[in-house]
């Protein structure tokens, strides 16, 4: 088994506060990072506690020792490392995990991915440190993890990229993001069902009424048990899918930047609006239809 160099653990708000005090006492250096409550590091170890959850991502060569001798006894109050299968047996059963990337980004496509895991595959994902893509700030790390995922024997995956040129007319036709997401999730599940016919279940994040997704499933997809839950990204199959989806998203964005000669920031910030205005100024309004999701209010702001 390779040495543990990355580990993700869910925290309560009180545990997050306790961990911060502990890190301060141990001389960790803090610095601001996007989407985190705090980020701390010292040689051999970094700890990022993300707002969403909250959850802690521990990384570095001293990860295992920190978890076993500090985090678990002094913050969590219980031993978890090495007991994942006992604590969360459902994560090690055969199933598909489905996730998406790009739905909150003005520029770029909507990407929906799915991955099949079973007991053996889930263990390999766990040992490789695979986790939700939203807790990974580096594009290089996303690509590295995606290669690891594709290299695991038996892991079947499917990725659908809905480019802006396809996304915009689809959104105009469907008129609702949750219904569009359900359509995309259903397509991925159906394609996976063709390749892994004996898979009994599929898991995705709770993004809408489950009936929306159930209605979107066609004949092959309806043969599978559909599960939705909040924080589904803690599941190894869903985490793998999130990384595969994010990889395609950042690759598409990088290619579009080369084509149009304009930096296309992620998200929907002020920098995104400035980039949209620059794109319109250089290439005209039609450039947005080819690079962005037009139902965002950023579109009218950029054109005004």
C-alpha positions as CSV (number, residue, x, y, z in Angstrom):
1,X,0.0,0.0,0.0
2,X,1.4,3.4,-0.9
3,X,2.0,5.9,1.9
4,X,-1.0,8.0,2.9
5,X,-0.3,11.6,1.6
6,X,-3.9,12.9,1.4
7,X,-7.0,12.5,3.5
8,X,-10.3,14.2,3.8
9,X,-12.5,14.2,6.9
10,X,-15.8,15.9,7.7
11,X,-15.9,18.2,10.6
12,X,-18.6,19.9,12.7
13,X,-18.3,23.7,13.3
14,X,-17.0,23.1,16.8
15,X,-14.4,20.6,15.6
16,X,-13.3,23.1,13.0
17,X,-12.7,25.7,15.7
18,X,-10.9,23.2,17.9
19,X,-8.6,22.2,15.0
20,X,-7.7,25.8,14.3
21,X,-6.7,26.4,18.0
22,X,-4.7,23.2,17.9
23,X,-2.8,24.2,14.8
24,X,-2.1,27.6,16.2
25,X,-0.7,26.0,19.4
26,X,1.5,23.7,17.2
27,X,3.0,26.6,15.3
28,X,1.3,26.2,11.9
29,X,1.5,29.2,9.6
30,X,-1.8,30.4,8.2
31,X,-2.5,32.0,4.9
32,X,-5.7,32.9,3.0
33,X,-7.0,30.5,0.4
34,X,-10.2,30.6,-1.7
35,X,-13.2,28.7,-0.3
36,X,-11.5,27.9,2.9
37,X,-12.2,28.8,6.5
38,X,-8.5,28.6,7.0
39,X,-5.4,27.1,5.5
40,X,-2.4,26.1,7.6
41,X,1.0,24.5,6.9
42,X,4.3,23.5,8.2
43,X,7.1,21.4,6.7
44,X,5.6,18.0,5.7
45,X,2.0,18.9,6.2
46,X,-0.8,21.2,5.0
47,X,-4.4,21.4,6.4
48,X,-7.1,23.1,4.5
49,X,-10.5,23.4,6.1
50,X,-13.2,24.2,3.5
51,X,-16.3,26.3,4.1
52,X,-18.5,23.7,2.4
53,X,-19.1,20.9,5.0
54,X,-16.9,22.0,6.7
55,X,-14.3,19.4,5.9
56,X,-10.6,19.2,6.4
57,X,-8.1,18.1,3.7
58,X,-4.8,16.9,5.2
59,X,-1.9,16.5,2.8
60,X,1.8,15.8,3.0
61,X,4.2,13.1,4.1
62,X,3.2,13.4,7.7
63,X,-0.6,12.9,7.0
64,X,-0.9,9.5,8.6
65,X,0.8,10.5,11.8
66,X,-1.1,13.7,12.1
67,X,-4.5,11.9,11.7
68,X,-3.7,9.1,14.1
69,X,-1.9,11.0,16.9
70,X,-3.5,14.5,16.7
71,X,-6.7,14.9,14.6
72,X,-8.5,11.7,15.7
73,X,-7.7,11.7,19.5
74,X,-7.7,15.5,20.1
75,X,-10.3,16.8,17.7
76,X,-12.6,14.0,16.4
77,X,-12.5,11.9,19.6
78,X,-12.6,8.6,17.7
79,X,-10.5,6.5,15.5
80,X,-11.6,6.6,11.8
81,X,-8.6,6.0,9.7
82,X,-8.6,2.4,8.5
83,X,-12.2,1.9,9.5
84,X,-13.9,3.4,6.5
85,X,-15.5,0.2,5.4
86,X,-17.0,-0.4,8.8
87,X,-18.2,3.2,9.1
88,X,-19.5,3.7,5.5
89,X,-20.0,0.2,4.0
90,X,-22.3,1.7,1.3
91,X,-19.3,3.4,-0.3
92,X,-17.7,0.1,-1.1
93,X,-20.8,-1.5,-2.8
94,X,-21.0,-1.7,-6.6
95,X,-22.6,1.5,-7.9
96,X,-22.2,4.5,-10.2
97,X,-21.4,7.9,-8.9
98,X,-22.5,10.9,-10.9
99,X,-21.3,14.5,-10.6
100,X,-21.0,17.7,-12.7
101,X,-18.7,20.6,-13.2
102,X,-19.3,24.1,-14.7
103,X,-22.9,24.7,-13.7
104,X,-21.9,27.8,-11.6
105,X,-19.3,29.1,-14.2
106,X,-20.3,31.7,-16.7
107,X,-17.7,30.6,-19.2
108,X,-17.2,27.1,-20.3
109,X,-19.4,24.0,-20.8
110,X,-21.5,22.0,-18.4
111,X,-19.7,18.7,-17.9
112,X,-21.4,15.6,-16.4
113,X,-19.4,12.5,-15.5
114,X,-20.0,9.1,-14.0
115,X,-17.8,6.4,-12.6
116,X,-18.4,2.8,-11.6
117,X,-16.8,1.5,-8.4
118,X,-17.0,-1.6,-6.3
119,X,-15.2,-2.7,-3.1
120,X,-11.8,-3.2,-4.8
121,X,-12.0,0.0,-6.8
122,X,-13.2,2.1,-3.9
123,X,-10.2,1.0,-1.8
124,X,-7.9,2.0,-4.6
125,X,-9.6,5.4,-4.8
126,X,-9.3,5.9,-1.1
127,X,-5.6,4.9,-1.0
128,X,-4.9,7.3,-3.9
129,X,-6.4,10.2,-1.9
130,X,-9.2,10.8,-4.5
131,X,-11.6,13.4,-3.1
132,X,-14.2,16.0,-4.3
133,X,-12.7,18.2,-7.0
134,X,-14.0,21.3,-5.2
135,X,-11.4,20.7,-2.5
136,X,-8.6,20.7,-5.1
137,X,-7.3,24.1,-6.0
138,X,-4.7,23.1,-8.6
139,X,-5.6,22.3,-12.2
140,X,-2.4,20.2,-12.4
141,X,-3.6,18.1,-9.4
142,X,-7.0,17.6,-11.1
143,X,-5.3,16.2,-14.2
144,X,-3.0,14.0,-12.1
145,X,-5.9,12.5,-10.2
146,X,-7.8,12.0,-13.4
147,X,-5.0,9.9,-14.8
148,X,-4.9,7.9,-11.6
149,X,-8.7,7.3,-11.9
150,X,-8.5,6.2,-15.5
151,X,-5.7,3.8,-14.7
152,X,-7.6,1.8,-12.0
153,X,-8.6,-1.6,-13.5
154,X,-12.3,-2.2,-13.6
155,X,-13.3,1.5,-13.1
156,X,-15.7,2.3,-15.9
157,X,-16.4,6.0,-16.6
158,X,-18.5,8.2,-18.8
159,X,-18.2,12.0,-19.5
160,X,-20.6,14.2,-21.4
161,X,-19.4,17.7,-22.3
162,X,-22.3,20.1,-23.1
163,X,-20.5,23.0,-24.8
164,X,-22.1,26.5,-24.7
165,X,-23.1,26.1,-28.4
166,X,-25.2,23.1,-27.3
167,X,-26.0,24.3,-23.7
168,X,-27.7,27.6,-24.7
169,X,-30.3,26.2,-27.1
170,X,-30.9,23.3,-24.7
171,X,-31.5,25.7,-21.8
172,X,-33.8,27.8,-24.0
173,X,-35.8,24.6,-24.8
174,X,-35.8,23.2,-21.3
175,X,-36.0,26.5,-19.4
176,X,-34.7,25.2,-16.1
177,X,-31.2,24.3,-14.9
178,X,-32.3,21.4,-12.6
179,X,-34.2,19.8,-15.5
180,X,-31.2,20.2,-17.7
181,X,-29.0,18.7,-15.0
182,X,-31.4,15.8,-14.7
183,X,-31.3,15.3,-18.5
184,X,-27.5,15.2,-18.4
185,X,-27.3,12.9,-15.4
186,X,-29.8,10.5,-17.1
187,X,-27.7,10.3,-20.3
188,X,-24.6,9.5,-18.3
189,X,-26.4,6.8,-16.3
190,X,-27.9,5.2,-19.4
191,X,-24.5,5.1,-21.1
192,X,-22.9,3.5,-18.1
193,X,-25.7,1.0,-17.9
194,X,-24.8,-0.2,-21.4
195,X,-21.2,-0.7,-20.4
196,X,-21.8,-2.2,-16.9
197,X,-25.1,-4.0,-17.2
198,X,-25.0,-5.6,-13.8
199,X,-24.6,-2.4,-11.7
200,X,-27.5,-2.2,-9.3
201,X,-27.5,1.5,-8.3
202,X,-26.5,5.1,-9.1
203,X,-25.7,7.9,-6.6
204,X,-25.7,11.6,-7.3
205,X,-25.9,14.8,-5.2
206,X,-29.3,16.1,-4.2
207,X,-29.8,18.9,-6.7
208,X,-33.5,18.7,-7.2
209,X,-36.6,16.6,-6.5
210,X,-35.5,13.0,-7.3
211,X,-38.6,12.6,-9.5
212,X,-37.0,15.1,-11.9
213,X,-34.1,12.8,-12.5
214,X,-36.3,9.7,-12.5
215,X,-38.5,11.1,-15.2
216,X,-35.5,12.0,-17.3
217,X,-34.2,8.4,-17.2
218,X,-35.0,6.4,-20.3
219,X,-35.7,2.7,-20.5
220,X,-32.2,1.4,-19.7
221,X,-31.7,3.9,-16.9
222,X,-35.0,3.0,-15.2
223,X,-33.7,-0.5,-14.4
224,X,-31.3,0.9,-11.9
225,X,-31.9,2.0,-8.3
226,X,-31.4,5.8,-8.2
227,X,-30.1,7.4,-5.0
228,X,-29.6,11.1,-4.2
229,X,-28.1,12.5,-1.1
230,X,-26.6,15.8,0.2
231,X,-22.8,15.8,0.3
232,X,-22.7,12.9,-2.1
233,X,-19.1,13.9,-3.0
234,X,-17.9,12.0,0.1
235,X,-18.7,8.9,-1.8
236,X,-15.6,7.6,-3.7
237,X,-17.4,7.0,-7.0
238,X,-19.0,10.5,-6.9
239,X,-15.6,12.1,-6.0
240,X,-14.0,10.3,-9.0
241,X,-16.7,11.5,-11.2
242,X,-16.3,15.1,-10.0
243,X,-12.6,15.0,-10.9
244,X,-13.2,13.5,-14.3
245,X,-15.8,16.2,-15.0
246,X,-13.6,19.0,-13.7
247,X,-10.7,17.8,-15.9
248,X,-12.8,18.1,-19.1
249,X,-14.1,21.5,-17.9
250,X,-10.6,23.0,-17.4
251,X,-9.3,21.5,-20.6
252,X,-12.2,23.0,-22.6
253,X,-11.6,26.4,-21.0
254,X,-7.8,26.3,-21.7
255,X,-8.5,25.5,-25.4
256,X,-11.1,28.3,-25.7
257,X,-8.7,30.8,-24.2
258,X,-6.1,29.9,-26.9
259,X,-8.8,30.2,-29.6
260,X,-10.2,33.5,-28.6
261,X,-7.1,35.1,-27.1
262,X,-8.9,36.2,-23.9
263,X,-8.4,34.8,-20.4
264,X,-11.7,33.2,-19.3
265,X,-11.9,33.1,-15.5
266,X,-13.8,30.5,-13.6
267,X,-17.0,31.3,-11.6
268,X,-19.1,34.5,-12.1
269,X,-17.1,37.2,-10.4
270,X,-16.2,40.8,-11.5
271,X,-13.2,39.5,-13.3
272,X,-15.5,37.3,-15.3
273,X,-17.6,40.3,-16.3
274,X,-14.5,42.2,-17.4
275,X,-13.4,39.2,-19.5
276,X,-16.9,39.0,-21.1
277,X,-16.7,42.6,-22.1
278,X,-13.2,42.2,-23.5
279,X,-14.5,39.2,-25.5
280,X,-17.4,41.1,-26.9
281,X,-15.2,44.1,-27.7
282,X,-12.7,42.0,-29.6
283,X,-15.0,39.4,-31.3
284,X,-18.5,40.7,-31.1
285,X,-21.6,39.5,-29.2
286,X,-21.7,36.1,-30.9
287,X,-18.5,35.1,-29.1
288,X,-20.5,34.8,-25.9
289,X,-22.8,32.3,-27.5
290,X,-19.8,30.1,-28.2
291,X,-18.1,30.5,-24.9
292,X,-20.6,31.3,-22.1
293,X,-23.9,30.3,-20.5
294,X,-26.2,33.1,-21.8
295,X,-28.9,32.8,-19.0
296,X,-26.4,34.2,-16.5
297,X,-27.0,37.9,-15.7
298,X,-23.4,38.5,-16.7
299,X,-24.5,38.3,-20.3
300,X,-26.7,41.4,-20.2
301,X,-24.1,43.2,-18.1
302,X,-21.4,42.5,-20.7
303,X,-23.6,43.6,-23.6
304,X,-24.9,46.8,-21.9
